[in-house]
Amino acid sequence: MDKTMVENTVLALLEAAPGLGSIHINKGLLLIDAYHHSLFLKTLTGINYVKHDLGPVPEPEAHTVLYEMELDKDKIEVRQEKRGPIHTLNAHYAVSKPDYSVFSDTSREIIREIANMIKHISATRLSRVTHNQVWENTPKGKIIPIETAYSMQIISRKVRKLTDSERNHARSILEGLYGSNPSVLSAAH
């Protein structure tokens, strides 16, 4: 795991989608890493994902990084916000800007696309879509291979912006994960 990359990815995710809860951050990291891996055969953050009741979650070391970011009031601010008539959420906001120089153009685009998509999906639904056959057959606490989080073929191994064709292919993969919810899919553009 690359702590600097994890911190900057979380800050970029929160800058693109302010107010995300913990589940959204965890699943956002998973989807960003899976998307990045599908293109470059390596994750963006270097995080391993382990089986948890709510699907694959970042390894404990990544949770430590996130917790430290929450404690450092110059990185992330956490606010209790009412969501709906009875629910409250620990909403996360980036206080400092990410260091975008650590990202390729494609990585920045992946983070923005995933942020725009997940901010429109409930935490419950987001957790549900990550339960697959591999998750079911993996012992609790064990690493789940990142390749099982996507079914996209390897498109490119160069760092570059996504083409329209690649973006449409990714969209079809995401439709498979999230159904054809127009509000989610139109936000992923």
N, C-alpha and C positions, 0 to 999 in steps of 0.2 A: 504494500500500500504506500502511495506517495502522499504524505500529509499535506504538502503544499498544494498538490493538485486537488485533493479532497476539499480543502478549505476554499480554494478558488472556484471549484465547481459548485459547491453549496452556495457561495456568495452570488455567483452568476445565475444559478437557479432561482434564488430568492429575489434577485434584482428583476428577473424576467417574470416572476410570479410571486409577488409579495404576499405575505400572510399565510403561507403554506403551513400545515401541521406536520408533526413528526412522521406520520405514515406517508404523507405525500413526499416528504424529503427522502425517506428511505426508498420508496418505490421509484421516485424520480431518478435517484442515483443508479438504481438497478437498470432502469430503462435506458438511461444515458450510456451506461457501461455496455449494455447488450447491443445497443445501436452502434456504438463506436466499435465494438468487437466484431460486429457483422461486416464492417467495412475494412478494418485494419488488422484483424486477428489479435488485437490486444484491447484491454479496457482502458478507458481514459484515466481512471483514478487508481487502478491497481487494487481495488477492494475485492475481497472474496465475499461471497454471499452464502449465508448458512440457513438451514431450515429452521423456521420458527412457526408458531401456530398461525400467524398471519401471512405465511408465504416466505419467500426468500427475503432475508434482511441483511444489511451490511454486517460484517464481522465485528466482534466486540471492540477491536482497536479503532474502527471507524466511529463507533458510538462514542468512544472516549474523545476523539477529535471533535465531534459535534457538541458534546457536553462542554468541552473546554471553550469552544467558540461561543456557546451560550453564556458561560461565566465571564468571558471577556466582553464587556459591554461596548467595546469599540468594534466588534465584529458582527454580532447578531443580537438583536433585541427580541425578547419573547413577551408577547402581550396576551392576556386572557381576553378573548373576544367571544361575544355571543353569536352563535350561528344557529339560527332557527329559534323556535319558541322555548326550547328547554336545553339545548346543547351549548356548551362552551368549548373553546378550542385554544390551545397554546399556539397562537399564530406567530410565525417567525418572520423577521424582517432583517434584511442586510443593512447594517449600519455603515460598513466600509465598502468601498468598491472592490470588485475582484481585480486581480492582476491579469488582464486579458492577454498580456504578452506570453503567458504560459500555454495558451491555446492556439491551435491552428484555426483557420477560418471555418473549416468543416466542423471542428469541435464546438466552436461558438454557435454555429447553426444548429447542431444537434441539441445542445442545451436549450436554446430558444424554442425549438420545435417541441421537445418533451415538456418544457415548462408550460407552453401554451396549451398542450393537450391535457396534462394532468390537473391543471387548475379548474377544469370543468367536470372532473370526475370525483364522485364521493370516495372517501377513504375506504369504505366498505367494499365498493365495487373494484377499486384499485387493488385491494388486497386479494379479492376473489380471483381476478384474472391471472394472478401469479401462481395459483395452485394448479400444477400440471402433474402428469404421471411421474416425472422425475422427482418433483417435490414430494409426492405421496410416498415414493419408494426410498426416500433418503431419510436416514435416522435423524431425529431432532438434534440440532446443534452441529451437524456435519455440513461440509461445503457442498454447494450445488454448482455444477459446472455452468458457467455463464452462457455457453452455447445453447443450453436448454431454454434460455429466456427469449430466444428468437428462432425463427425458421427461415430468415432471409438468407439467400445465397450471398457469398462473398462477391461484392461488386467491384471494389477497387482496393488497392493497397497503397495508393498515393494519397497524401494529404492535399485535399482540394475541396472546393465547394461542390455540393451535390448538384447533379444535372436534373432537369425536369423529369427525365425518365427514372432516375434513382429516387427522387422525391415521390413520384407516383407509385413506385414499387414499395417504398417504405410505407406510404399511406395505405396500400392494400394490406400490408402486414398488420398495421395498426387497426384497420377495420376488422381484421380477423380477431384481434384481441379485444376490441371494445365495441364490436357491433357496428352498426351504421348510424350511430347517434350523430345527426348533422351538426349540432352545436360543438361537439368535441372535434369532429373531423374538419370542420371549416376553420377552427382555431389552430389546427396543426399546419396550416399553410405558411 
